[in-house]
Amino acid sequence: MRAVELFSGCGGMSLGFQNAGFEIVAAYEYWDAAVECYSANFRHPVRKADLSDMASAIPAIASDRPDAIIGGPPCQDFSSAGKRVESDRASLTVCYARIVDAVRPRLFVMENVARSLRSGAYGEAREIFKGAGYGLTEAVLDASLCGVPQSRKRLICVGALGEADGFMAEGLRRGLAERPLTLREHSGGSLGFEFYYRHPRNYSRRAIFSVDEPAPTMRGVNRPVPKGYRGNPGDACPPGDGVRPLTTLERAMVQTFPPSFVWTGSKTENEQMIGNAVPVKLAEHVARAVMGHFAPDPGS
Ligand SMILES: C[S@@+](CC[C@H](N)C(=O)[O-])C[C@H]1O[C@@H](n2cnc3c(N)ncnc32)[C@H](O)[C@@H]1O
Protein backbone atom coordinates (compact mmCIF):
# COMPACT_ATOMS: atom_id res chain seq x y z
CA MET A 1 0.00 0.00 0.00
CA ARG A 2 1.45 3.37 -1.07
CA ALA A 3 1.61 5.97 1.70
CA VAL A 4 2.69 9.58 2.06
CA GLU A 5 3.58 11.10 5.44
CA LEU A 6 2.68 14.73 6.13
CA PHE A 7 4.53 16.68 8.89
CA SER A 8 7.04 13.84 8.89
CA GLY A 9 9.65 15.18 11.33
CA CYS A 10 12.61 12.79 11.37
CA GLY A 11 10.34 9.87 10.42
CA GLY A 12 9.23 7.90 13.50
CA MET A 13 5.81 7.29 12.01
CA SER A 14 7.19 6.50 8.55
CA LEU A 15 9.56 3.94 10.00
CA GLY A 16 6.78 2.16 11.91
CA PHE A 17 4.56 2.04 8.82
CA GLN A 18 7.45 0.89 6.64
CA ASN A 19 8.26 -1.90 9.12
CA ALA A 20 4.63 -3.03 8.86
CA GLY A 21 4.87 -3.33 5.07
CA PHE A 22 3.66 0.04 3.77
CA GLU A 23 5.53 1.51 0.82
CA ILE A 24 6.23 5.09 1.88
CA VAL A 25 6.60 7.00 -1.38
CA ALA A 26 7.23 10.53 -0.06
CA ALA A 27 7.28 12.66 3.07
CA TYR A 28 6.55 16.36 3.55
CA GLU A 29 8.12 18.56 6.22
CA TYR A 30 9.26 22.19 6.45
CA TRP A 31 11.98 22.15 9.16
CA ASP A 32 15.43 21.86 7.51
CA ALA A 33 16.99 19.84 10.33
CA ALA A 34 14.19 17.26 10.22
CA VAL A 35 14.31 17.09 6.41
CA GLU A 36 18.03 16.36 6.56
CA CYS A 37 17.66 13.71 9.27
CA TYR A 38 14.74 12.06 7.46
CA SER A 39 16.66 11.85 4.19
CA ALA A 40 19.62 10.23 5.97
CA ASN A 41 17.34 7.35 6.98
CA PHE A 42 15.01 6.65 4.04
CA ARG A 43 15.44 6.04 0.31
CA HIS A 44 12.23 7.79 -0.80
CA PRO A 45 12.16 11.59 -1.10
CA VAL A 46 11.32 13.98 1.72
CA ARG A 47 10.09 17.24 0.25
CA LYS A 48 10.58 20.50 2.03
CA ALA A 49 7.14 22.14 2.02
CA ASP A 50 5.00 24.43 4.12
CA LEU A 51 1.79 22.41 4.29
CA SER A 52 -0.25 25.45 5.26
CA ASP A 53 0.28 26.51 1.63
CA MET A 54 -2.30 24.03 0.44
CA ALA A 55 -2.48 25.37 -3.11
CA SER A 56 1.09 24.18 -3.64
CA ALA A 57 0.97 21.10 -1.43
CA ILE A 58 -2.17 19.41 -2.78
CA PRO A 59 -1.05 18.88 -6.43
CA ALA A 60 2.36 17.58 -5.26
CA ILE A 61 0.82 15.09 -2.83
CA ALA A 62 -1.84 14.02 -5.34
CA SER A 63 0.91 13.27 -7.88
CA ASP A 64 2.36 10.72 -5.40
CA ARG A 65 -0.90 8.72 -5.88
CA PRO A 66 -1.07 7.57 -2.25
CA ASP A 67 -3.47 4.88 -1.06
CA ALA A 68 -2.91 6.28 2.41
CA ILE A 69 -2.00 9.62 3.93
CA ILE A 70 -0.45 9.36 7.38
CA GLY A 71 0.88 11.98 9.77
CA GLY A 72 0.69 13.86 13.03
CA PRO A 73 0.18 17.59 12.62
CA PRO A 74 2.13 19.65 15.19
CA CYS A 75 0.53 19.42 18.60
CA GLN A 76 2.33 22.04 20.69
CA ASP A 77 -0.77 24.17 20.99
CA PHE A 78 -2.85 21.34 22.32
CA SER A 79 -0.20 19.91 24.58
CA SER A 80 1.48 22.86 26.30
CA ALA A 81 0.60 22.51 29.96
CA GLY A 82 0.58 26.21 30.78
CA LYS A 83 -1.56 27.77 28.10
CA ARG A 84 -3.93 25.76 26.01
CA VAL A 85 -4.88 28.56 23.68
CA GLU A 86 -5.29 27.37 20.12
CA SER A 87 -3.31 29.32 17.58
CA ASP A 88 -2.29 29.09 13.92
CA ARG A 89 -0.38 25.90 14.73
CA ALA A 90 -3.58 24.11 15.72
CA SER A 91 -5.07 24.93 12.36
CA LEU A 92 -2.49 22.67 10.71
CA THR A 93 -4.80 19.87 11.84
CA VAL A 94 -7.43 21.49 9.64
CA CYS A 95 -4.88 21.76 6.79
CA TYR A 96 -4.25 18.02 7.15
CA ALA A 97 -8.00 17.36 6.79
CA ARG A 98 -8.29 19.68 3.77
CA ILE A 99 -5.40 17.92 2.07
CA VAL A 100 -7.02 14.52 2.71
CA ASP A 101 -10.32 15.86 1.37
CA ALA A 102 -8.64 17.15 -1.81
CA VAL A 103 -6.38 14.15 -2.49
CA ARG A 104 -8.98 11.54 -1.40
CA PRO A 105 -6.74 8.59 -0.58
CA ARG A 106 -8.52 5.37 0.28
CA LEU A 107 -7.55 5.84 3.92
CA PHE A 108 -5.68 8.11 6.29
CA VAL A 109 -4.14 7.80 9.75
CA MET A 110 -3.82 10.95 11.86
CA GLU A 111 -1.97 11.02 15.19
CA ASN A 112 -2.21 13.69 17.84
CA VAL A 113 -2.11 14.28 21.58
CA ALA A 114 -5.13 12.84 23.37
CA ARG A 115 -6.45 16.22 24.43
CA SER A 116 -6.76 17.39 20.85
CA LEU A 117 -10.08 15.45 20.87
CA ARG A 118 -11.61 18.36 22.74
CA SER A 119 -10.17 21.08 20.52
CA GLY A 120 -12.04 23.19 18.02
CA ALA A 121 -9.47 22.40 15.33
CA TYR A 122 -10.00 18.66 15.70
CA GLY A 123 -13.78 19.16 15.61
CA GLU A 124 -13.40 21.11 12.36
CA ALA A 125 -11.10 18.46 10.87
CA ARG A 126 -13.58 15.77 11.84
CA GLU A 127 -16.39 17.56 10.00
CA ILE A 128 -14.22 17.79 6.89
CA PHE A 129 -13.45 14.04 7.05
CA LYS A 130 -17.10 13.13 7.55
CA GLY A 131 -18.21 15.50 4.77
CA ALA A 132 -15.70 13.82 2.43
CA GLY A 133 -17.23 10.39 3.12
CA TYR A 134 -14.65 8.88 5.49
CA GLY A 135 -15.77 6.46 8.20
CA LEU A 136 -13.69 7.13 11.31
CA THR A 137 -12.19 5.05 14.10
CA GLU A 138 -10.86 7.20 16.92
CA ALA A 139 -8.92 5.62 19.76
CA VAL A 140 -6.54 6.83 22.43
CA LEU A 141 -3.69 4.34 22.59
CA ASP A 142 -1.09 4.10 25.34
CA ALA A 143 2.28 3.47 23.72
CA SER A 144 3.39 1.40 26.74
CA LEU A 145 0.89 -1.29 25.66
CA CYS A 146 2.26 -1.29 22.10
CA GLY A 147 5.87 -2.34 22.74
CA VAL A 148 7.13 1.11 23.80
CA PRO A 149 8.65 1.49 27.29
CA GLN A 150 6.94 4.85 27.76
CA SER A 151 3.57 6.15 29.02
CA ARG A 152 2.52 8.23 26.05
CA LYS A 153 -1.16 8.48 25.24
CA ARG A 154 -1.99 9.47 21.71
CA LEU A 155 -5.15 9.91 19.72
CA ILE A 156 -5.17 7.81 16.59
CA CYS A 157 -7.83 8.61 14.02
CA VAL A 158 -8.10 6.15 11.13
CA GLY A 159 -10.41 7.15 8.30
CA ALA A 160 -11.45 5.11 5.29
CA LEU A 161 -13.78 5.81 2.39
CA GLY A 162 -16.98 3.84 2.51
CA GLU A 163 -16.46 2.38 5.99
CA ALA A 164 -18.77 2.81 8.98
CA ASP A 165 -17.56 4.73 12.03
CA GLY A 166 -15.73 2.46 14.46
CA PHE A 167 -14.74 0.01 11.69
CA MET A 168 -11.29 -0.57 13.17
CA ALA A 169 -11.99 -0.28 16.90
CA GLU A 170 -11.43 -3.99 17.46
CA GLY A 171 -8.42 -4.09 15.14
CA LEU A 172 -6.62 -1.33 17.05
CA ARG A 173 -7.21 -3.13 20.37
CA ARG A 174 -5.93 -6.46 19.05
CA GLY A 175 -2.42 -7.27 20.21
CA LEU A 176 -2.27 -4.64 22.97
CA ALA A 177 -0.21 -5.86 25.93
CA GLU A 178 -2.00 -6.49 29.19
CA ARG A 179 0.42 -4.36 31.17
CA PRO A 180 2.83 -1.51 30.43
CA LEU A 181 6.35 -2.28 29.24
CA THR A 182 9.10 -1.13 31.59
CA LEU A 183 12.38 0.39 30.54
CA ARG A 184 14.28 -2.55 32.07
CA GLU A 185 12.23 -5.10 30.12
CA HIS A 186 12.72 -3.19 26.87
CA SER A 187 16.47 -2.80 27.30
CA GLY A 188 17.01 -6.41 28.31
CA GLY A 189 18.81 -5.23 31.45
CA SER A 190 21.66 -3.50 29.60
CA LEU A 191 21.10 0.04 30.86
CA GLY A 192 23.67 0.29 33.65
CA PHE A 193 21.50 2.51 35.89
CA GLU A 194 18.36 2.10 38.00
CA PHE A 195 16.99 5.65 38.22
CA TYR A 196 17.07 8.75 36.01
CA TYR A 197 15.92 12.35 36.01
CA ARG A 198 13.28 13.82 33.67
CA HIS A 199 12.79 17.56 34.05
CA PRO A 200 9.20 18.22 35.19
CA ARG A 201 7.01 20.97 33.78
CA ASN A 202 6.56 22.20 37.33
CA TYR A 203 7.97 21.09 40.65
CA SER A 204 4.67 19.77 41.97
CA ARG A 205 5.44 16.82 39.69
CA ARG A 206 7.99 14.15 40.34
CA ALA A 207 11.19 14.05 38.30
CA ILE A 208 13.07 10.85 39.19
CA PHE A 209 11.89 7.62 37.59
CA SER A 210 12.83 3.97 37.96
CA VAL A 211 13.72 1.65 35.10
CA ASP A 212 11.12 -0.74 36.53
CA GLU A 213 8.26 1.34 35.15
CA PRO A 214 7.50 2.78 31.72
CA ALA A 215 9.31 6.09 31.15
CA PRO A 216 7.26 9.30 31.25
CA THR A 217 6.44 10.97 27.93
CA MET A 218 9.62 12.06 26.15
CA ARG A 219 9.33 15.77 25.35
CA GLY A 220 11.30 18.02 23.03
CA VAL A 221 13.72 19.37 25.63
CA ASN A 222 16.05 17.47 27.93
CA ARG A 223 17.37 19.43 30.92
CA PRO A 224 20.01 18.52 33.53
CA VAL A 225 19.20 18.06 37.21
CA PRO A 226 19.10 21.64 38.52
CA LYS A 227 21.62 22.56 41.23
CA GLY A 228 19.95 22.29 44.60
CA TYR A 229 17.10 19.99 43.43
CA ARG A 230 15.69 18.71 46.70
CA GLY A 231 13.44 15.99 45.36
CA ASN A 232 9.71 15.39 45.21
CA PRO A 233 7.72 12.99 47.40
CA GLY A 234 6.78 11.06 44.24
CA ASP A 235 10.40 10.54 43.10
CA ALA A 236 11.44 6.91 42.72
CA CYS A 237 14.55 7.58 44.87
CA PRO A 238 16.13 10.59 46.57
CA PRO A 239 18.24 12.81 44.31
CA GLY A 240 21.87 11.86 44.60
CA ASP A 241 25.13 11.46 42.85
CA GLY A 242 24.26 8.85 40.27
CA VAL A 243 20.94 10.27 39.07
CA ARG A 244 21.19 11.95 35.66
CA PRO A 245 18.87 12.65 32.73
CA LEU A 246 18.69 10.15 29.88
CA THR A 247 21.13 10.83 27.05
CA THR A 248 19.84 11.74 23.59
CA LEU A 249 20.41 8.17 22.36
CA GLU A 250 18.70 6.69 25.41
CA ARG A 251 15.69 8.92 24.72
CA ALA A 252 15.68 7.72 21.10
CA MET A 253 15.69 4.15 22.43
CA VAL A 254 12.68 4.97 24.67
CA GLN A 255 10.94 6.22 21.52
CA THR A 256 11.85 2.79 20.01
CA PHE A 257 14.10 4.14 17.26
CA PRO A 258 16.54 1.37 16.33
CA PRO A 259 20.24 1.85 17.19
CA SER A 260 20.93 2.03 13.43
CA PHE A 261 18.88 5.24 13.06
CA VAL A 262 21.15 8.07 11.90
CA TRP A 263 20.84 11.31 13.87
CA THR A 264 22.05 14.32 11.88
CA GLY A 265 21.99 17.90 13.20
CA SER A 266 22.65 19.37 16.63
CA LYS A 267 21.85 17.78 19.98
CA THR A 268 19.08 20.34 20.59
CA GLU A 269 17.53 19.57 17.19
CA ASN A 270 17.75 15.83 17.83
CA GLU A 271 16.09 16.19 21.24
CA GLN A 272 13.24 18.08 19.57
CA MET A 273 12.81 15.53 16.77
CA ILE A 274 12.83 12.68 19.28
CA GLY A 275 10.25 14.36 21.51
CA ASN A 276 8.06 15.15 18.49
CA ALA A 277 8.12 11.66 17.06
CA VAL A 278 5.45 9.01 17.05
CA PRO A 279 7.21 6.09 18.77
CA VAL A 280 8.20 3.68 16.03
CA LYS A 281 6.55 0.69 17.75
CA LEU A 282 3.30 2.61 18.34
CA ALA A 283 3.19 3.52 14.64
CA GLU A 284 3.94 -0.10 13.78
CA HIS A 285 1.08 -1.36 15.98
CA VAL A 286 -1.36 0.97 14.22
CA ALA A 287 0.05 0.18 10.77
CA ARG A 288 -0.26 -3.59 11.32
CA ALA A 289 -3.88 -3.14 12.39
CA VAL A 290 -4.56 -1.10 9.24
CA MET A 291 -2.79 -3.68 7.06
CA GLY A 292 -4.77 -6.46 8.74
CA HIS A 293 -8.00 -4.70 7.83
CA PHE A 294 -7.24 -3.56 4.28
CA ALA A 295 -4.63 -5.99 2.99
CA PRO A 296 -4.90 -9.10 5.17
CA ASP A 297 -2.15 -11.64 4.76
CA PRO A 298 -3.79 -14.52 2.87
CA GLY A 299 -1.91 -16.99 5.09
CA SER A 300 -3.36 -15.65 8.35
C1 LIG B 1 4.59 16.20 15.73
S1 LIG B 1 5.89 16.47 14.60
C2 LIG B 1 5.75 15.04 13.58
C3 LIG B 1 6.61 13.91 13.98
C4 LIG B 1 6.57 12.72 13.04
N1 LIG B 1 5.22 12.24 12.83
C5 LIG B 1 7.42 11.57 13.54
O1 LIG B 1 6.89 10.51 13.86
O2 LIG B 1 8.67 11.73 13.64
C6 LIG B 1 5.25 17.71 13.56
C7 LIG B 1 6.20 18.19 12.46
O3 LIG B 1 5.49 19.15 11.65
C8 LIG B 1 6.44 20.08 11.16
N2 LIG B 1 5.71 21.28 10.70
C9 LIG B 1 5.22 22.27 11.48
N3 LIG B 1 4.59 23.18 10.73
C10 LIG B 1 4.68 22.75 9.44
C11 LIG B 1 4.23 23.27 8.19
N4 LIG B 1 3.55 24.41 8.12
N5 LIG B 1 4.49 22.56 7.07
C12 LIG B 1 5.19 21.40 7.13
N6 LIG B 1 5.66 20.87 8.29
C13 LIG B 1 5.41 21.54 9.42
C14 LIG B 1 7.36 20.30 12.35
O4 LIG B 1 8.62 20.80 11.92
C15 LIG B 1 7.43 18.89 12.96
O5 LIG B 1 8.56 18.20 12.48
The ligand as an SDF file (V2000), in Angstrom:
LIG
                    3D

 27 29  0  0  0  0  0  0  0  0999 V2000
    4.5940   16.1990   15.7280 C   0  0  0  0  0  0  0  0  0  0  0  0
    5.8950   16.4660   14.6020 S   0  0  0  0  0  0  0  0  0  0  0  0
    5.7480   15.0380   13.5820 C   0  0  0  0  0  0  0  0  0  0  0  0
    6.6140   13.9110   13.9800 C   0  0  0  0  0  0  0  0  0  0  0  0
    6.5690   12.7220   13.0350 C   0  0  0  0  0  0  0  0  0  0  0  0
    5.2230   12.2370   12.8250 N   0  0  0  0  0  0  0  0  0  0  0  0
    7.4240   11.5730   13.5440 C   0  0  0  0  0  0  0  0  0  0  0  0
    6.8880   10.5150   13.8590 O   0  0  0  0  0  0  0  0  0  0  0  0
    8.6660   11.7270   13.6410 O   0  0  0  0  0  0  0  0  0  0  0  0
    5.2520   17.7100   13.5630 C   0  0  0  0  0  0  0  0  0  0  0  0
    6.1960   18.1920   12.4590 C   0  0  0  0  0  0  0  0  0  0  0  0
    5.4870   19.1460   11.6510 O   0  0  0  0  0  0  0  0  0  0  0  0
    6.4390   20.0760   11.1570 C   0  0  0  0  0  0  0  0  0  0  0  0
    5.7090   21.2770   10.7020 N   0  0  0  0  0  0  0  0  0  0  0  0
    5.2220   22.2710   11.4820 C   0  0  0  0  0  0  0  0  0  0  0  0
    4.5890   23.1750   10.7300 N   0  0  0  0  0  0  0  0  0  0  0  0
    4.6850   22.7540    9.4370 C   0  0  0  0  0  0  0  0  0  0  0  0
    4.2300   23.2660    8.1880 C   0  0  0  0  0  0  0  0  0  0  0  0
    3.5450   24.4120    8.1240 N   0  0  0  0  0  0  0  0  0  0  0  0
    4.4950   22.5570    7.0700 N   0  0  0  0  0  0  0  0  0  0  0  0
    5.1950   21.4030    7.1270 C   0  0  0  0  0  0  0  0  0  0  0  0
    5.6550   20.8740    8.2900 N   0  0  0  0  0  0  0  0  0  0  0  0
    5.4080   21.5390    9.4220 C   0  0  0  0  0  0  0  0  0  0  0  0
    7.3610   20.2970   12.3450 C   0  0  0  0  0  0  0  0  0  0  0  0
    8.6200   20.8020   11.9150 O   0  0  0  0  0  0  0  0  0  0  0  0
    7.4330   18.8860   12.9600 C   0  0  0  0  0  0  0  0  0  0  0  0
    8.5620   18.1950   12.4810 O   0  0  0  0  0  0  0  0  0  0  0  0
  1  2  1  0
  2  3  1  0
  2 10  1  0
  3  4  1  0
  4  5  1  0
  5  6  1  0
  5  7  1  0
  7  8  2  0
  7  9  1  0
 10 11  1  0
 11 12  1  0
 11 26  1  0
 12 13  1  0
 13 14  1  0
 13 24  1  0
 14 15  1  0
 14 23  1  0
 15 16  2  0
 16 17  1  0
 17 18  1  0
 17 23  2  0
 18 19  1  0
 18 20  2  0
 20 21  1  0
 21 22  2  0
 22 23  1  0
 24 25  1  0
 24 26  1  0
 26 27  1  0
M  CHG  2   2   1   9  -1
M  END
$$$$
